[in-house]
Amino acid sequence: MSDIVERLKAYKCDRLSSCWFHHPEIADEAAKEIERLGGNIRYYECHITMVGDPAIIKPLVDKVHGWKFSAIDGDIDLGDGVKCYATIQYNFRYSPEAIILILDTVADALEAEGVNVIRRKIEAVIHDDRSSKTTFRGQLDAK
């Protein structure tokens, strides 16, 4: 087992592809390990999880260019009750730092509107058999 996997276990992370966002000091090593294992990060998927009335939250998410709203009753990690989500995908060519900044900016803006944000999450998707159908709605401004 590689040293980076052992270090991730020490961080109590169960997924190499997402843990390194929370531990930037190991980002380069984690990316190399993903490559060594035959993975190739295809895109980042950002999620902002919120609780509240979907009828109030949806119009706020819809105002943010590229972000999609969804809601489900019962979350596998967060438990029972309706959870609302704002989701977007970004191409892997963007840095994790840039994606985190975007996620935090949108989440902060939603909180400023009174939305109860309970989770901010970024996943590095290394395999998706529907990836040919994935449209990267996220785009960083070149300015």
Backbone torsions as a table, in degrees:
resi	resn	phi	psi	omega
1	MET	NA	138.4	-176.3
2	SER	-73.5	159.3	179.0
3	ASP	-60.3	-38.2	-177.5
4	ILE	-65.7	-37.5	178.0
5	VAL	-65.5	-40.8	176.6
6	GLU	-61.7	-41.6	179.0
7	ARG	-65.4	-38.1	177.7
8	LEU	-63.7	-39.2	177.4
9	LYS	-61.4	-37.6	178.2
10	ALA	-63.9	-31.3	176.5
11	TYR	-79.9	-2.9	-177.2
12	LYS	64.1	34.6	176.6
13	CYS	-95.3	140.2	179.6
14	ASP	-105.6	-9.1	-178.6
15	ARG	-131.2	117.0	178.6
16	LEU	-57.6	-36.9	-173.1
17	SER	-71.4	-19.5	-179.0
18	SER	-115.7	-25.0	-174.4
19	CYS	-62.1	-37.1	-173.3
20	TRP	-66.2	-16.5	173.6
21	PHE	-65.4	-33.9	-177.1
22	HIS	-87.2	-9.6	-179.3
23	HIS	-133.3	73.2	-173.3
24	PRO	-60.7	-19.6	179.8
25	GLU	-66.1	-15.3	178.5
26	ILE	-114.8	11.0	-174.0
27	ALA	-58.0	-47.2	-178.2
28	ASP	-62.7	-44.6	-180.0
29	GLU	-64.6	-40.7	-179.3
30	ALA	-64.9	-41.5	178.9
31	ALA	-62.6	-41.3	177.7
32	LYS	-64.7	-37.8	179.1
33	GLU	-67.6	-39.7	176.3
34	ILE	-59.8	-44.1	179.2
35	GLU	-63.7	-43.0	-179.9
36	ARG	-60.6	-37.1	-179.5
37	LEU	-78.5	0.2	177.1
38	GLY	94.0	5.3	179.5
39	GLY	-85.5	161.2	176.7
40	ASN	-145.9	112.2	-178.5
41	ILE	-64.9	120.2	-177.2
42	ARG	-92.5	-43.2	179.1
43	TYR	-161.6	163.1	174.6
44	TYR	-99.7	138.1	174.4
45	GLU	-117.1	120.4	-176.9
46	CYS	-102.0	137.1	178.4
47	HIS	-132.3	133.9	168.9
48	ILE	-115.5	120.3	-178.7
49	THR	-101.2	134.1	-175.8
50	MET	-135.3	153.8	171.1
51	VAL	-119.2	143.9	-178.0
52	GLY	147.7	-172.0	-178.0
53	ASP	-75.2	115.8	179.6
54	PRO	-55.6	-32.1	-179.9
55	ALA	-66.2	-25.5	177.3
56	ILE	-88.6	-39.9	-175.2
57	ILE	-74.4	-40.2	-176.0
58	LYS	-54.2	-49.2	-179.8
59	PRO	-61.1	-31.2	178.7
60	LEU	-69.7	-43.2	178.0
61	VAL	-66.1	-40.6	-178.8
62	ASP	-61.6	-22.4	178.5
63	LYS	-73.2	-21.0	-175.1
64	VAL	-89.9	115.1	-174.3
65	HIS	-52.8	125.1	174.0
66	GLY	89.9	-20.8	-177.5
67	TRP	-82.2	142.7	-180.0
68	LYS	-113.2	141.7	178.9
69	PHE	-97.5	143.0	169.4
70	SER	-150.9	163.0	177.9
71	ALA	-146.6	140.5	174.8
72	ILE	-136.4	153.6	177.2
73	ASP	-99.1	105.1	-178.3
74	GLY	98.8	112.7	180.0
75	ASP	-108.6	135.5	-176.4
76	ILE	-58.7	-33.9	-180.0
77	ASP	-97.0	-35.4	-170.5
78	LEU	-101.3	-4.1	172.6
79	GLY	93.8	-169.0	-175.6
80	ASP	-67.5	162.8	178.8
81	GLY	99.8	159.0	-178.7
82	VAL	-74.4	128.4	173.9
83	LYS	-116.8	137.9	177.4
84	CYS	-105.7	148.4	-176.6
85	TYR	-133.2	140.9	166.3
86	ALA	-112.4	126.8	-173.4
87	THR	-133.7	144.7	174.6
88	ILE	-154.1	153.1	175.2
89	GLN	-114.6	142.0	175.9
90	TYR	-124.4	140.6	176.3
91	ASN	-60.7	148.3	-175.8
92	PHE	-66.0	-10.8	-178.3
93	ARG	-70.4	-13.7	176.7
94	TYR	-84.0	148.2	-178.6
95	SER	-75.0	151.3	175.8
96	PRO	-56.0	-37.0	-179.9
97	GLU	-62.0	-40.7	178.8
98	ALA	-65.8	-41.2	-179.0
99	ILE	-67.3	-41.3	177.6
100	ILE	-61.4	-42.2	179.0
101	LEU	-60.8	-43.7	178.8
102	ILE	-63.2	-48.0	-179.9
103	LEU	-57.1	-48.8	-178.5
104	ASP	-65.0	-37.5	179.9
105	THR	-64.0	-45.4	179.8
106	VAL	-67.4	-44.0	179.1
107	ALA	-61.7	-42.4	178.2
108	ASP	-62.2	-39.9	179.3
109	ALA	-65.0	-40.0	177.6
110	LEU	-65.8	-40.8	176.7
111	GLU	-62.6	-37.1	178.9
112	ALA	-64.1	-24.1	176.6
113	GLU	-87.3	3.5	177.2
114	GLY	94.8	7.3	-179.9
115	VAL	-78.5	139.5	178.5
116	ASN	-89.1	95.2	178.3
117	VAL	-83.3	123.8	-178.4
118	ILE	-110.5	-10.8	179.5
119	ARG	-158.5	141.3	172.7
120	ARG	-124.3	123.1	-171.7
121	LYS	-140.8	139.0	173.8
122	ILE	-127.4	129.2	176.8
123	GLU	-112.8	137.5	171.8
124	ALA	-94.2	107.7	-176.4
125	VAL	-84.0	117.7	-178.7
126	ILE	-102.4	-14.9	175.2
127	HIS	-154.1	133.9	176.4
128	ASP	-154.2	112.9	-176.4
129	ASP	-70.1	-2.7	173.6
130	ARG	-109.0	12.7	-174.4
131	SER	-61.9	-24.9	177.4
132	SER	-68.4	-17.1	179.3
133	LYS	-99.1	-1.6	-178.0
134	THR	-80.2	128.0	175.3
135	THR	-105.3	125.4	179.9
136	PHE	-81.8	97.5	-178.5
137	ARG	-75.4	-26.2	-178.9
138	GLY	-75.0	136.8	179.3
139	GLN	-147.6	128.4	178.2
140	LEU	-81.9	140.7	179.5
141	ASP	-71.2	131.1	-177.6
142	ALA	-76.4	-5.5	-177.1
143	LYS	-66.4	NA	NA
